[in-house]
Amino acid sequence: MAATDLPSSDVPSWAADLALDARVLAALGGAAPRFERARELEQSNVCALVAGASALLVKRTSIAWLRMRCPAKPDAKWDTSRRSFQNELRFYRRFAGSADAAAALAAAGCAVPRAVLVSDDREFGSREELDAHVFTLVLELLEPARFEEHRALDAAQARAALSYLAAFHARFWAGAGAGKGAAADAGLFARGGWWRRSLRPTVDFGAIPATFDAHCARLAEAYGARGLGGEDDRALMRLLAQRAAAVHERSEALPARTVVHGDFKTSNVFFAREAGGALAAIDMQWAGGAHSGAPDLAYLLSSGVALDALDERALLDHYHGELCARLGEARAGSRDELQEQFELELVVYYSTAAAFLFADLSPEVCRENAGKYGWLTCEDDPRVVAWFTARTLEVLRKWREDGRLDEDTL
């Protein structure tokens, strides 16, 4: 759905009460704010509250509002949306709901904006009451003069993003920072990542072979350059469709040792403009537990890094070195263990993406996506889609040879 930009002189009705909130006024130095850049999006309403040199970002939504915009969306998807909104509020309340908490994350090398106001996260008496609830999050705004975004990361930017993720994962690693079971203690998703089977109950993994066949036809140049489309490739995609749920279960059965961001894409990552400045990340709707940081790594490499910077070995080496510098290899795990985890999570993510995200990709769609900010590299560059697919097939082929795709081993 296209965003609706409102003139800055208009006060959006869905945010007017925030101009009187004591916490908001205090964060703005006591001055009355003006509303700027109000937008009504498919998943939320956003605007900026500005007073002098201070600015806040408002993110507000309710299921009742969204149902009016997308009436055809099934109840199962609305339930996932409700849970994700609650999840984000819990993350900020627990880990960035005060100046001290936000400063601790920044000092650890994984800054997130401080939450000035987080709405109640309580038990609701009925589904109707929950749907009417207005989820509200007011954050310190990352100033455009100090921070910038990038579409597809080059090698240096990818390393900086991976350093951030290593710091983020180390901060929440069992026994460090927030303590053991940080995700469970904060009430976050048991497993982070928007692509998780437990969070996407309507995904039909049976669609994977048809998506692959369509890509071989529509994205023939990119797929042909990697030699994709043979009968063995098609057989492996059929096998993935049959075993996808079990692969997800294999990942989720591992004990959670840390917290992952769960949607670490380029539109959620901000680079400081000054040399040596720290990154900052937003949008914690899909944060949750994980056995390692591999889910974020699989997502970033396949969805946020430019093709000419996609040196998997070098990037994973960099992340592993950063994580070990913070935790020591005994706690962080070996490089071989990270590789195994990465490959598992790559297949987990691919299975959902192929069944849910990629079906309509064509050169024309990719070109259209590339002209809009916020799309993933695997949605706007056929060459990255082909890399992702080829890499997934390599893992599946290895697993088949090792017997790890047999029904009784999954």
Kinemage of the C-alpha trace (Angstrom):
@kinemage 1
@onewidth
@group {chain A} dominant
@subgroup {mainchain}
@vectorlist {calphas} color= white
{ca met a 1} P 0.000 0.000 0.000
{ca ala a 2} L 1.344 3.409 -0.912
{ca ala a 3} L 2.197 5.718 1.950
{ca thr a 4} L 0.024 8.780 2.545
{ca asp a 5} L 2.164 11.844 3.192
{ca leu a 6} L 0.423 14.534 5.185
{ca pro a 7} L 1.388 18.218 5.193
{ca ser a 8} L 3.590 18.975 8.205
{ca ser a 9} L 1.133 21.645 9.313
{ca asp a 10} L -1.548 19.005 9.856
{ca val a 11} L -1.696 17.116 13.140
{ca pro a 12} L -2.548 13.462 12.453
{ca ser a 13} L -5.508 12.422 14.577
{ca trp a 14} L -3.806 9.133 15.476
{ca ala a 15} L -0.905 10.946 17.190
{ca ala a 16} L -2.422 14.194 18.480
{ca asp a 17} L -2.538 13.044 22.121
{ca leu a 18} L 1.228 12.507 22.170
{ca ala a 19} L 1.805 16.283 22.006
{ca leu a 20} L 0.470 16.434 25.583
{ca asp a 21} L 2.298 13.418 27.010
{ca ala a 22} L 4.675 14.433 29.807
{ca arg a 23} L 7.343 11.908 28.747
{ca val a 24} L 7.317 13.179 25.187
{ca leu a 25} L 7.469 16.808 26.267
{ca ala a 26} L 10.330 16.075 28.644
{ca ala a 27} L 12.312 14.405 25.868
{ca leu a 28} L 11.732 17.492 23.710
{ca gly a 29} L 12.974 19.846 26.399
{ca gly a 30} L 9.492 20.942 27.420
{ca ala a 31} L 8.684 22.614 24.107
{ca ala a 32} L 5.472 21.937 22.229
{ca pro a 33} L 6.270 19.732 19.209
{ca arg a 34} L 5.312 20.090 15.601
{ca phe a 35} L 4.391 17.050 13.524
{ca glu a 36} L 6.417 16.248 10.409
{ca arg a 37} L 6.560 13.516 7.754
{ca ala a 38} L 3.414 11.730 8.883
{ca arg a 39} L 2.841 8.537 6.916
{ca glu a 40} L 0.221 5.817 7.038
{ca leu a 41} L 1.853 2.544 6.048
{ca glu a 42} L 0.566 -0.982 5.587
{ca gln a 43} L 1.905 -2.125 8.959
{ca ser a 44} L 1.979 1.087 11.011
{ca asn a 45} L 1.582 4.850 11.134
{ca val a 46} L 4.740 6.908 11.611
{ca cys a 47} L 5.632 10.551 12.069
{ca ala a 48} L 8.299 12.766 13.587
{ca leu a 49} L 7.770 15.049 16.558
{ca val a 50} L 10.157 17.994 16.378
{ca ala a 51} L 10.944 20.825 18.777
{ca gly a 52} L 14.047 22.919 18.235
{ca ala a 53} L 17.044 20.624 17.808
{ca ser a 54} L 15.214 17.637 19.350
{ca ala a 55} L 13.264 15.075 17.354
{ca leu a 56} L 11.382 11.889 18.124
{ca leu a 57} L 10.076 9.105 15.913
{ca val a 58} L 6.536 7.870 16.534
{ca lys a 59} L 5.497 4.372 15.445
{ca arg a 60} L 1.836 3.655 16.133
{ca thr a 61} L -0.591 0.993 15.027
{ca ser a 62} L -3.610 -1.068 15.924
{ca ile a 63} L -5.050 -4.173 14.337
{ca ala a 64} L -8.388 -2.384 13.899
{ca trp a 65} L -6.733 0.285 11.730
{ca leu a 66} L -4.832 -2.267 9.684
{ca arg a 67} L -7.890 -4.441 9.085
{ca met a 68} L -9.533 -1.492 7.353
{ca arg a 69} L -6.529 -1.152 5.007
{ca cys a 70} L -6.094 -4.858 4.270
{ca pro a 71} L -9.492 -6.493 4.840
{ca ala a 72} L -8.589 -9.666 2.943
{ca lys a 73} L -5.678 -10.607 5.193
{ca pro a 74} L -6.444 -13.884 7.045
{ca asp a 75} L -6.779 -14.095 10.828
{ca ala a 76} L -3.613 -16.187 11.167
{ca lys a 77} L -1.552 -13.355 9.681
{ca trp a 78} L -3.206 -10.784 11.939
{ca asp a 79} L -2.290 -12.932 14.902
{ca thr a 80} L 1.363 -12.869 13.811
{ca ser a 81} L 1.176 -9.074 13.445
{ca arg a 82} L -0.227 -8.695 16.967
{ca arg a 83} L 2.547 -10.820 18.367
{ca ser a 84} L 5.230 -8.882 16.481
{ca phe a 85} L 3.972 -5.530 17.784
{ca gln a 86} L 3.977 -6.850 21.338
{ca asn a 87} L 7.424 -8.346 20.754
{ca glu a 88} L 8.897 -4.993 19.730
{ca leu a 89} L 7.438 -3.217 22.755
{ca arg a 90} L 8.935 -5.854 25.044
{ca phe a 91} L 12.378 -5.507 23.481
{ca tyr a 92} L 12.484 -1.752 23.921
{ca arg a 93} L 10.973 -1.808 27.390
{ca arg a 94} L 13.545 -4.322 28.611
{ca phe a 95} L 16.683 -3.332 26.729
{ca ala a 96} L 16.362 0.313 25.585
{ca gly a 97} L 13.620 1.810 27.724
{ca ser a 98} L 15.919 4.115 29.664
{ca ala a 99} L 18.918 6.291 28.924
{ca asp a 100} L 21.153 3.918 30.893
{ca ala a 101} L 19.930 0.808 29.058
{ca ala a 102} L 20.312 2.419 25.642
{ca ala a 103} L 23.761 3.710 26.593
{ca ala a 104} L 24.823 0.194 27.635
{ca leu a 105} L 23.930 -1.153 24.175
{ca ala a 106} L 25.754 1.716 22.495
{ca ala a 107} L 28.820 1.139 24.664
{ca ala a 108} L 28.755 -2.539 23.677
{ca gly a 109} L 28.867 -1.545 19.992
{ca cys a 110} L 25.234 -2.267 19.113
{ca ala a 111} L 23.329 1.000 19.490
{ca val a 112} L 19.547 1.209 19.192
{ca pro a 113} L 17.507 4.395 19.655
{ca arg a 114} L 16.275 4.959 23.196
{ca ala a 115} L 12.568 4.410 23.763
{ca val a 116} L 11.008 7.531 25.264
{ca leu a 117} L 7.534 6.009 25.494
{ca val a 118} L 6.399 2.390 25.243
{ca ser a 119} L 2.687 1.623 25.511
{ca asp a 120} L 1.335 -0.961 27.917
{ca asp a 121} L 1.847 -4.615 27.124
{ca arg a 122} L -0.862 -6.198 29.214
{ca glu a 123} L -3.239 -9.100 29.076
{ca phe a 124} L -6.395 -8.256 27.163
{ca gly a 125} L -9.820 -9.531 28.067
{ca ser a 126} L -10.856 -10.313 24.513
{ca arg a 127} L -9.615 -10.395 20.941
{ca glu a 128} L -11.710 -7.286 20.225
{ca glu a 129} L -10.020 -5.393 23.056
{ca leu a 130} L -6.607 -6.389 21.759
{ca asp a 131} L -7.500 -5.347 18.213
{ca ala a 132} L -8.576 -1.915 19.422
{ca his a 133} L -5.408 -1.382 21.454
{ca val a 134} L -3.068 1.256 20.012
{ca phe a 135} L 0.507 -0.010 20.123
{ca thr a 136} L 2.734 3.023 20.625
{ca leu a 137} L 6.491 3.392 20.447
{ca val a 138} L 8.261 6.763 20.595
{ca leu a 139} L 12.003 6.662 19.925
{ca glu a 140} L 14.812 9.148 19.800
{ca leu a 141} L 15.094 9.987 16.107
{ca leu a 142} L 18.331 9.110 14.337
{ca glu a 143} L 19.217 12.477 12.819
{ca pro a 144} L 19.732 12.389 9.029
{ca ala a 145} L 22.623 14.811 9.455
{ca arg a 146} L 24.481 12.170 11.473
{ca phe a 147} L 23.253 8.876 10.026
{ca glu a 148} L 22.724 7.511 6.536
{ca glu a 149} L 21.281 4.399 4.943
{ca his a 150} L 22.671 2.256 2.130
{ca arg a 151} L 20.802 0.029 -0.310
{ca ala a 152} L 23.147 -2.911 -0.995
{ca leu a 153} L 26.208 -3.067 1.235
{ca asp a 154} L 29.698 -3.063 -0.198
{ca ala a 155} L 32.472 -5.123 1.420
{ca ala a 156} L 33.458 -2.493 3.990
{ca gln a 157} L 29.841 -1.769 4.926
{ca ala a 158} L 29.094 -5.495 5.188
{ca arg a 159} L 32.007 -5.956 7.592
{ca ala a 160} L 30.789 -3.012 9.680
{ca ala a 161} L 27.285 -4.514 9.802
{ca leu a 162} L 28.707 -7.887 10.833
{ca ser a 163} L 30.757 -6.218 13.574
{ca tyr a 164} L 27.520 -4.706 14.850
{ca leu a 165} L 25.808 -8.094 14.796
{ca ala a 166} L 28.710 -9.730 16.628
{ca ala a 167} L 28.423 -7.074 19.336
{ca phe a 168} L 24.633 -7.470 19.470
{ca his a 169} L 24.771 -11.255 19.737
{ca ala a 170} L 27.591 -11.145 22.304
{ca arg a 171} L 25.622 -8.695 24.423
{ca phe a 172} L 22.821 -11.214 24.831
{ca trp a 173} L 24.879 -14.413 24.815
{ca ala a 174} L 24.026 -16.764 27.661
{ca gly a 175} L 25.916 -15.693 30.751
{ca ala a 176} L 26.939 -12.312 29.296
{ca gly a 177} L 25.315 -8.894 29.380
{ca ala a 178} L 21.603 -9.479 29.857
{ca gly a 179} L 22.194 -12.905 31.367
{ca lys a 180} L 21.059 -16.404 30.527
{ca gly a 181} L 17.840 -16.707 28.600
{ca ala a 182} L 17.603 -13.033 27.628
{ca ala a 183} L 14.893 -13.645 25.021
{ca ala a 184} L 12.781 -15.759 27.371
{ca asp a 185} L 13.321 -13.397 30.298
{ca ala a 186} L 12.090 -10.451 28.218
{ca gly a 187} L 9.106 -12.372 26.804
{ca leu a 188} L 10.442 -12.193 23.248
{ca phe a 189} L 9.782 -14.729 20.525
{ca ala a 190} L 11.314 -18.083 21.387
{ca arg a 191} L 12.954 -17.946 17.947
{ca gly a 192} L 13.702 -14.660 16.199
{ca gly a 193} L 13.331 -14.011 12.468
{ca trp a 194} L 10.244 -13.079 10.478
{ca trp a 195} L 10.715 -16.186 8.289
{ca arg a 196} L 10.284 -18.694 11.139
{ca arg a 197} L 7.733 -21.419 10.526
{ca ser a 198} L 6.338 -20.791 14.025
{ca leu a 199} L 5.631 -17.186 12.979
{ca arg a 200} L 4.439 -17.944 9.435
{ca pro a 201} L 1.776 -20.630 9.874
{ca thr a 202} L 0.200 -19.968 6.477
{ca val a 203} L 3.357 -20.511 4.394
{ca asp a 204} L 2.953 -23.355 1.894
{ca phe a 205} L 6.376 -24.936 1.506
{ca gly a 206} L 4.906 -27.043 -1.275
{ca ala a 207} L 5.220 -23.966 -3.506
{ca ile a 208} L 9.039 -24.145 -3.494
{ca pro a 209} L 9.466 -26.317 -6.658
{ca ala a 210} L 7.097 -24.126 -8.676
{ca thr a 211} L 8.985 -20.995 -7.587
{ca phe a 212} L 12.276 -22.572 -8.641
{ca asp a 213} L 10.855 -23.585 -12.029
{ca ala a 214} L 9.511 -20.045 -12.544
{ca his a 215} L 12.879 -18.529 -11.681
{ca cys a 216} L 14.686 -20.816 -14.092
{ca ala a 217} L 12.371 -19.504 -16.820
{ca arg a 218} L 12.008 -15.846 -15.841
{ca leu a 219} L 15.484 -15.229 -14.435
{ca ala a 220} L 17.144 -17.459 -17.011
{ca glu a 221} L 20.187 -15.242 -17.536
{ca ala a 222} L 21.169 -15.155 -13.850
{ca tyr a 223} L 20.195 -18.780 -13.186
{ca gly a 224} L 21.911 -19.986 -16.351
{ca ala a 225} L 25.126 -18.198 -15.387
{ca arg a 226} L 25.263 -20.414 -12.288
{ca gly a 227} L 24.246 -23.560 -14.150
{ca leu a 228} L 20.939 -23.867 -12.310
{ca gly a 229} L 17.924 -25.718 -13.622
{ca gly a 230} L 19.069 -29.309 -14.067
{ca glu a 231} L 16.970 -32.270 -13.046
{ca asp a 232} L 18.988 -32.831 -9.876
{ca asp a 233} L 18.365 -29.230 -8.832
{ca arg a 234} L 14.648 -29.778 -9.341
{ca ala a 235} L 14.766 -33.017 -7.371
{ca leu a 236} L 16.463 -31.224 -4.467
{ca met a 237} L 13.828 -28.487 -4.514
{ca arg a 238} L 11.114 -31.124 -4.350
{ca leu a 239} L 12.951 -32.694 -1.430
{ca leu a 240} L 13.212 -29.323 0.324
{ca ala a 241} L 9.474 -28.824 -0.099
{ca gln a 242} L 8.900 -32.174 1.600
{ca arg a 243} L 11.442 -31.624 4.384
{ca ala a 244} L 11.179 -27.866 5.016
{ca ala a 245} L 9.079 -28.143 8.161
{ca ala a 246} L 11.522 -30.664 9.614
{ca val a 247} L 14.486 -28.400 8.763
{ca his a 248} L 12.802 -25.561 10.646
{ca glu a 249} L 12.194 -27.889 13.574
{ca arg a 250} L 15.863 -28.904 13.570
{ca ser a 251} L 16.858 -25.249 13.922
{ca glu a 252} L 14.292 -24.445 16.594
{ca ala a 253} L 15.125 -27.536 18.653
{ca leu a 254} L 18.583 -26.172 19.434
{ca pro a 255} L 18.813 -24.367 22.791
{ca ala a 256} L 18.598 -20.576 22.596
{ca arg a 257} L 21.878 -18.954 23.649
{ca thr a 258} L 21.440 -15.410 22.364
{ca val a 259} L 19.041 -12.903 20.804
{ca val a 260} L 18.937 -12.139 17.077
{ca his a 261} L 17.568 -8.971 15.503
{ca gly a 262} L 15.403 -10.984 13.126
{ca asp a 263} L 15.025 -8.364 10.357
{ca phe a 264} L 18.523 -6.935 9.907
{ca lys a 265} L 17.976 -5.482 6.437
{ca thr a 266} L 19.542 -2.352 5.020
{ca ser a 267} L 16.477 -0.159 5.600
{ca asn a 268} L 16.709 -0.988 9.321
{ca val a 269} L 20.440 -0.222 9.609
{ca phe a 270} L 21.930 3.275 9.878
{ca phe a 271} L 25.599 4.111 9.422
{ca ala a 272} L 27.101 7.072 11.246
{ca arg a 273} L 28.414 9.628 8.772
{ca glu a 274} L 31.551 10.441 10.759
{ca ala a 275} L 34.574 8.219 10.257
{ca gly a 276} L 34.638 5.382 12.749
{ca gly a 277} L 31.117 6.104 13.921
{ca ala a 278} L 28.909 3.316 15.197
{ca leu a 279} L 25.953 1.742 13.434
{ca ala a 280} L 22.479 1.850 14.889
{ca ala a 281} L 19.545 -0.453 14.141
{ca ile a 282} L 15.783 -0.090 14.427
{ca asp a 283} L 12.692 -2.316 14.092
{ca met a 284} L 12.768 -5.063 16.691
{ca gln a 285} L 9.433 -6.649 15.783
{ca trp a 286} L 11.082 -9.982 14.941
{ca ala a 287} L 13.804 -10.090 17.614
{ca gly a 288} L 13.996 -13.324 19.555
{ca gly a 289} L 16.027 -16.277 20.693
{ca ala a 290} L 18.508 -18.272 18.617
{ca his a 291} L 21.186 -20.875 19.164
{ca ser a 292} L 23.724 -18.543 17.557
{ca gly a 293} L 23.828 -15.376 15.484
{ca ala a 294} L 23.617 -17.414 12.261
{ca pro a 295} L 19.981 -16.476 11.441
{ca asp a 296} L 20.953 -12.798 11.169
{ca leu a 297} L 24.041 -13.705 9.151
{ca ala a 298} L 22.118 -15.815 6.629
{ca tyr a 299} L 19.551 -13.063 6.210
{ca leu a 300} L 22.111 -10.254 5.808
{ca leu a 301} L 24.368 -12.040 3.335
{ca ser a 302} L 21.531 -13.229 1.103
{ca ser a 303} L 19.394 -10.097 1.370
{ca gly a 304} L 21.569 -7.064 2.057
{ca val a 305} L 25.031 -7.424 0.504
{ca ala a 306} L 25.914 -6.447 -3.073
{ca leu a 307} L 26.880 -9.380 -5.255
{ca asp a 308} L 30.479 -8.236 -5.767
{ca ala a 309} L 30.928 -8.157 -1.970
{ca leu a 310} L 29.363 -11.582 -1.342
{ca asp a 311} L 32.506 -13.357 -0.209
{ca glu a 312} L 30.884 -15.741 2.258
{ca arg a 313} L 34.098 -17.141 3.729
{ca ala a 314} L 35.690 -13.741 4.311
{ca leu a 315} L 32.538 -12.244 5.800
{ca leu a 316} L 31.932 -15.161 8.147
{ca asp a 317} L 35.620 -15.108 9.126
{ca his a 318} L 35.213 -11.444 10.037
{ca tyr a 319} L 32.086 -12.060 12.110
{ca his a 320} L 33.611 -15.035 13.892
{ca gly a 321} L 36.733 -13.066 14.746
{ca glu a 322} L 34.619 -10.223 16.143
{ca leu a 323} L 32.464 -12.594 18.194
{ca cys a 324} L 35.476 -14.458 19.596
{ca ala a 325} L 37.105 -11.146 20.543
{ca arg a 326} L 34.102 -10.480 22.761
{ca leu a 327} L 33.358 -13.963 24.080
{ca gly a 328} L 36.426 -16.117 23.438
{ca glu a 329} L 36.228 -19.104 21.093
{ca ala a 330} L 35.370 -21.504 23.909
{ca arg a 331} L 32.047 -19.723 24.376
{ca ala a 332} L 31.484 -18.416 20.867
{ca gly a 333} L 32.120 -21.788 19.227
{ca ser a 334} L 34.505 -22.765 16.472
{ca arg a 335} L 34.510 -21.444 12.929
{ca asp a 336} L 33.354 -24.857 11.698
{ca glu a 337} L 30.394 -24.733 14.068
{ca leu a 338} L 29.475 -21.286 12.768
{ca gln a 339} L 29.615 -22.595 9.200
{ca glu a 340} L 27.258 -25.453 10.052
{ca gln a 341} L 24.864 -23.045 11.761
{ca phe a 342} L 25.029 -20.599 8.861
{ca glu a 343} L 24.200 -23.277 6.305
{ca leu a 344} L 21.276 -24.554 8.373
{ca glu a 345} L 19.834 -21.070 8.768
{ca leu a 346} L 20.407 -20.258 5.098
{ca val a 347} L 18.192 -23.191 4.126
{ca val a 348} L 15.612 -22.276 6.778
{ca tyr a 349} L 15.395 -18.736 5.423
{ca tyr a 350} L 15.429 -19.822 1.768
{ca ser a 351} L 12.568 -22.252 2.326
{ca thr a 352} L 10.283 -19.482 3.560
{ca ala a 353} L 11.508 -16.919 1.039
{ca ala a 354} L 11.003 -19.268 -1.900
{ca ala a 355} L 7.543 -20.258 -0.727
{ca phe a 356} L 6.374 -16.833 0.453
{ca leu a 357} L 8.482 -14.000 -0.966
{ca phe a 358} L 9.918 -14.931 -4.340
{ca ala a 359} L 7.036 -16.412 -6.320
{ca asp a 360} L 6.391 -13.411 -8.589
{ca leu a 361} L 9.996 -12.339 -9.209
{ca ser a 362} L 10.833 -11.493 -12.801
{ca pro a 363} L 13.324 -9.075 -14.355
{ca glu a 364} L 10.564 -6.481 -14.567
{ca val a 365} L 9.603 -6.903 -10.908
{ca cys a 366} L 13.256 -6.780 -9.842
{ca arg a 367} L 13.759 -3.515 -11.753
{ca glu a 368} L 10.657 -2.056 -10.120
{ca asn a 369} L 11.818 -3.164 -6.673
{ca ala a 370} L 15.281 -1.716 -7.249
{ca gly a 371} L 13.722 1.698 -7.711
{ca lys a 372} L 12.196 1.647 -4.226
{ca tyr a 373} L 13.957 1.885 -0.919
{ca gly a 374} L 13.578 -0.960 1.556
{ca trp a 375} L 13.595 -3.951 -0.767
{ca leu a 376} L 15.996 -6.819 -0.194
{ca thr a 377} L 18.840 -7.553 -2.606
{ca cys a 378} L 17.287 -10.972 -3.228
{ca glu a 379} L 14.147 -9.157 -4.403
{ca asp a 380} L 15.774 -6.615 -6.705
{ca asp a 381} L 18.894 -8.292 -8.151
{ca pro a 382} L 18.399 -11.572 -10.063
{ca arg a 383} L 22.106 -12.350 -9.633
{ca val a 384} L 21.735 -12.332 -5.827
{ca val a 385} L 18.634 -14.529 -6.066
{ca ala a 386} L 20.678 -16.948 -8.176
{ca trp a 387} L 23.561 -16.882 -5.661
{ca phe a 388} L 21.126 -17.568 -2.815
{ca thr a 389} L 19.491 -20.423 -4.704
{ca ala a 390} L 22.789 -21.954 -5.798
{ca arg a 391} L 24.213 -21.773 -2.295
{ca thr a 392} L 21.081 -23.399 -0.861
{ca leu a 393} L 21.316 -26.205 -3.389
{ca glu a 394} L 24.971 -26.794 -2.454
{ca val a 395} L 23.936 -27.252 1.177
{ca leu a 396} L 21.034 -29.517 0.271
{ca arg a 397} L 23.284 -31.643 -1.913
{ca lys a 398} L 25.777 -32.045 0.919
{ca trp a 399} L 23.007 -32.924 3.365
{ca arg a 400} L 21.585 -35.504 0.975
{ca glu a 401} L 24.993 -37.146 0.615
{ca asp a 402} L 25.396 -37.180 4.409
{ca gly a 403} L 21.913 -38.632 4.912
{ca arg a 404} L 20.674 -35.514 6.666
{ca leu a 405} L 17.665 -35.134 4.420
{ca asp a 406} L 16.428 -38.660 5.111
{ca glu a 407} L 13.073 -38.720 6.823
{ca asp a 408} L 14.300 -40.614 9.851
{ca thr a 409} L 17.235 -38.234 10.470
{ca leu a 410} L 15.067 -35.117 10.367
